């Protein structure tokens, strides 16, 4: 599975870095990480991304922005297979770089955000939190089945005020649902459409560091 790695400026081998796992939106690819990570932070994190396994070249689409890019499956079997690949990739990364074992964060945009949240809800013990930018709540009927493991887990949900795909109202509702499961939920609305903005990415840095400071 094609991947992309981001190494922070002035990487220090003696410091245990948080890891941001970035999942691109529909029509993107693994190299979207190289645009996103410097806007999150140039120094604070390692970054890892994957290419979605499905190509829009093989899928009928009227959206020219998606042509030639990749997207993510939504079936349980496909997500379980990807979760295994993700776990192996993180283990391999830790052999070469100093990754903090309790600070692996899933983050994504659009359908990548939905996959990030879905994976997090399936295996909350493996991750420090999840970031959902312009995504939708997973359709699985068992999304909150592991509610005992979800208590106090952290989630950041952000969307554009003019986003017609992931509306502010939908995200507020998703935040309330996650909060009802005992999770620590932060919801942000920014002036934007269905897109990733610099403000959204900077919010990720502040949100992660708030959690890091609270844990120390």
N, C-alpha and C positions, 0 to 999 in steps of 0.2 A: 504494500500500500504506500503510494508516494507521500512523503512527509517533508516538513520544512522546520528548521530549527533557528531560533533567535538567541544569540548570546549577548548579554548586556555589555555596555561599555565598561571597560576596566574590570572585567570579571575577576573576582577574588575567590580562589579555590577554598579558602578557609571559612567562607561564609555560606551558610545553608540558604539557598535562594528559594523563594516561592516559585512555583511553576504555573504559568498560565497556558492551558490547553485551549487553543482557539479553533472553533469550528465555523467555517465560512458559510455564507448565505447561498441560496440557490443561484447558480450561475457563476459562482466564484471558484477558487481553487486554494490549495494549501499555501500558495505564496502571498495570499492576502494577509498572512501573519506579518510579513515584512513591512506592510503599511500600517497595520494596527498597533504593533508592539511599541514602536518609537513614540506614538501618541499616548499610549498608556504610561510608559516610562522607559527611558533609555538605559536605566541603570538598576532598577529594583527587581527585575524578574528574568528568569529564563522563559522562553516561549517555545511551544511545540504545536504544530498543526498537521492536519491530515487532509488528503483529497477525498471528497465524497465519492463513493464508488459508482454512482450512476452519472452518465454523460447526457447532457441535453442534446448532443448530436444524434442520440438514439431516441430522443423523446420529442414529440410534437409540441412546439411552443410558439406562441405569437409574440412573446416578449423578446425583442432583439437583444436586450441586455443579458439574457440568460444563454443565448446561443453560444455554443463552444465551451461553456462552463460545465460545472458538475453540481450534483445535488445528492441529498441523503435519503436513504430508504426509511421507512417508518415501521416495518414489521418487527415483531418481537425477536424473531430468529436473526434478522439482519443486525439489529441493535446489540444483541448478545454477542454476535461475532465481532462487531466493531469494538465492543467493550473489552473483549479478550485481546484484540490487537492493541488497543490503547494501553492496557495494563502491561503488556509485554514491552511496548515502546518506552513507557516510563521506567520500567526496570532496567532496560538497556541504557537509557539516558543517565540513570543514576550511577552506572558503572564508570562514566566518563566525567560527569559534572556533579557538583554538590547540590542536590535537590532536597529541600526540607520535606520529610516524609508526610507531615501533617498539613502541608500548605500547597497542595495540588488543587488548582481551581479550574473548573470547566467554564468556558465562556464562548458565546457565539452570537451570530446575527441571523435573523430570519429563520429559516428552517434549521440552521445550525444551532440557534439558540434553543429551539424546541428539543433537539437531540441532546444538547448539553443538559437541559433541565431533566429530561427523561432519564438519562444515564445517572444523574445525580440522585434522583428519587429512587432508582433501583438499587444503587450501591452507595448510600450516603456515608458509610463508614470509611470509604476509600478517598474521600475528597474533603477539602477544607471549605468548599462552598461552590455556588454556581452563579453565573451571570447570564441573564437573558435579555438581549437587545433586539427589540422588534420581533420577538418570537410569539408563539402561541402555547397555551397549556397542552401538555401531552394528552392524546386521546385515549390512552390506556385506562381501562376501568380500574386497574390496580395501581394507579399512580401514587396513591398515598397509603398503600398496603403496609409499608414499613414505618408507620407513624411513630412507633416507639424509638426507632433509630434516628428519626428526623428532628426530634426535640432539640431546640437551640441551634440547629444547623442554619447557616447563613445563605441568603439568596438576595441578589440584586436584580431588580426588574426595571428596565428603562425602555421608553418608547417615545416617538415623536408625537407632538400635539396634533399633527395633521396626518398621522399614519392611518390609512384606511384598512390595512391588513392586520396589524396588531394595534388596536385602538387603545387609547388611555383607559377607557372604561373596562375593556377586556383585561388589561393588566392590573387594574385596581381589584377587579374581581378575583383574578388569579392570586394576587398578593393576599387577599383576605382568606382564600381557601388554604394557602400555605401557612398563614398565620394561625388558622384554626387547628392545624396539625402540630402547633408548638414551635414552628420555625421562626427564626429572626429574619424578617423580610424588610428590605428597603425598596421603595418604589420611587422612581424618578420620571418626570415628564419634561422633555426639552422641546424647544422650538425647532421642529423638523418634520419631514415626512417619513416614508419608510426607507430609512437610511441609517448608516453609522456616522455619527458626527464626532468631531474632536472632543466636544463637551462630554458625550457619552463615554468615550474612551478614558478621559481624564477621571471621570467618576469611578471607573474601575480601580484605578490606582488609589484614590482616596478611600474607597470602600475596603479594599484589601488591607491597606495600612492601618485603618481604624481597627480592624479585627486583630491584626498583629500586635498593635500597641495594647489592646485590651487584654490580650493573652499573656503579656509579659509583666 
